[in-house]
Amino acid sequence: MSQNNPKTVWSSEDGDLRKKEEKPVTVNSLPPQQQTVYLHRESKGRGGKGVTLVKGLVLSEADMSALAKKLKQACGSGGTVKDGVIEIQGENRERIADILRKLGYKVKVAGG
């Protein structure tokens, strides 16, 4: 082992796997009529402030961002998209459920 490079790197016949880039997975959006959306309320890790989570959507990144923007504007609050889940600040499950039903989604409100 060289003293200039003390780290040992193991490689197989495929070479150094750390250097291979992962290909982004593209998701095709399903029509709203074929999707069931689950609305959750969560406050864990947010200093006691609740957020509404929209889970179960099968949408492309662009469609997910567009839907999140529409929901944020309708609720008059902020939010984000993380790991395929839309987070809207505040307790807005009923308002979001009405909007999603008008768009054609099947909606289930989960949690207390």
C-alpha positions as CSV (number, residue, x, y, z in Angstrom):
1,M,0.0,0.0,0.0
2,S,1.3,3.4,-1.0
3,Q,1.8,6.0,1.8
4,N,0.5,8.7,-0.5
5,N,-2.9,6.9,-0.9
6,P,-3.7,5.1,2.3
7,K,-7.2,4.1,1.2
8,T,-7.6,0.6,-0.2
9,V,-10.3,0.3,-2.9
10,W,-11.7,-3.1,-3.7
11,S,-13.0,-3.6,-7.3
12,S,-14.4,-6.5,-9.2
13,E,-14.2,-7.4,-12.9
14,D,-16.8,-4.6,-13.4
15,G,-14.3,-2.0,-12.3
16,D,-14.9,0.7,-9.7
17,L,-18.7,0.8,-9.2
18,R,-18.6,4.1,-7.3
19,K,-17.9,5.9,-10.5
20,K,-20.9,4.6,-12.4
21,E,-23.8,7.1,-12.5
22,E,-27.3,6.0,-11.7
23,K,-29.7,6.7,-14.5
24,P,-32.7,8.7,-13.4
25,V,-35.9,6.7,-13.4
26,T,-38.6,8.4,-15.5
27,V,-42.2,7.9,-14.3
28,N,-45.1,8.2,-16.6
29,S,-48.1,9.9,-15.1
30,L,-51.3,7.9,-14.6
31,P,-54.6,9.6,-15.3
32,P,-56.3,11.0,-12.1
33,Q,-59.2,8.5,-12.5
34,Q,-56.8,5.6,-12.0
35,Q,-55.2,6.9,-8.8
36,T,-56.1,6.8,-5.2
37,V,-54.5,9.6,-3.1
38,Y,-54.0,9.4,0.6
39,L,-54.0,12.6,2.8
40,H,-52.1,12.4,6.1
41,R,-51.4,15.0,8.8
42,E,-47.9,15.0,10.4
43,S,-46.1,17.2,12.8
44,K,-43.1,15.0,13.7
45,G,-39.8,16.9,13.4
46,R,-41.4,20.2,12.6
47,G,-41.5,21.9,16.0
48,G,-45.2,20.9,16.6
49,K,-46.4,22.6,13.4
50,G,-48.5,20.3,11.3
51,V,-48.3,19.6,7.6
52,T,-50.6,17.8,5.2
53,L,-48.9,15.0,3.2
54,V,-50.3,13.9,-0.2
55,K,-49.2,10.3,-0.8
56,G,-49.7,7.7,-3.4
57,L,-49.4,9.8,-6.5
58,V,-47.9,8.3,-9.6
59,L,-46.9,11.4,-11.5
60,S,-43.8,12.6,-13.4
61,E,-41.6,15.2,-11.6
62,A,-43.1,18.0,-13.7
63,D,-46.7,17.0,-13.1
64,M,-46.0,16.5,-9.4
65,S,-44.5,20.0,-9.1
66,A,-47.4,21.5,-11.1
67,L,-50.0,19.8,-8.8
68,A,-48.0,20.9,-5.7
69,K,-48.1,24.5,-7.0
70,K,-51.8,24.3,-7.6
71,L,-52.5,23.0,-4.1
72,K,-50.2,25.6,-2.4
73,Q,-52.0,28.4,-4.2
74,A,-55.4,27.1,-3.3
75,C,-54.4,26.7,0.4
76,G,-52.5,30.0,0.5
77,S,-49.6,28.3,2.2
78,G,-46.1,27.0,1.4
79,G,-45.0,23.5,0.7
80,T,-42.6,21.2,-1.1
81,V,-42.2,17.9,-3.0
82,K,-40.0,15.3,-1.2
83,D,-39.5,11.7,-2.4
84,G,-42.7,11.6,-4.3
85,V,-44.8,13.1,-1.5
86,I,-46.3,16.6,-1.6
87,E,-46.0,18.4,1.7
88,I,-48.4,21.4,2.3
89,Q,-47.9,23.5,5.4
90,G,-50.8,23.6,7.8
91,E,-53.9,21.5,8.4
92,N,-55.5,21.6,4.9
93,R,-56.7,18.0,4.4
94,E,-60.4,18.9,3.7
95,R,-59.5,21.7,1.3
96,I,-57.0,19.6,-0.6
97,A,-59.4,16.6,-0.7
98,D,-62.0,18.8,-2.4
99,I,-59.5,20.1,-4.9
100,L,-58.2,16.6,-5.8
101,R,-61.8,15.3,-6.1
102,K,-62.6,18.0,-8.6
103,L,-59.5,17.0,-10.6
104,G,-60.7,13.4,-10.7
105,Y,-58.6,11.7,-8.1
106,K,-60.0,9.2,-5.6
107,V,-59.2,10.6,-2.1
108,K,-58.8,8.9,1.2
109,V,-58.2,11.0,4.4
110,A,-56.0,9.1,6.8
111,G,-55.1,9.8,10.4
112,G,-56.8,11.8,13.1
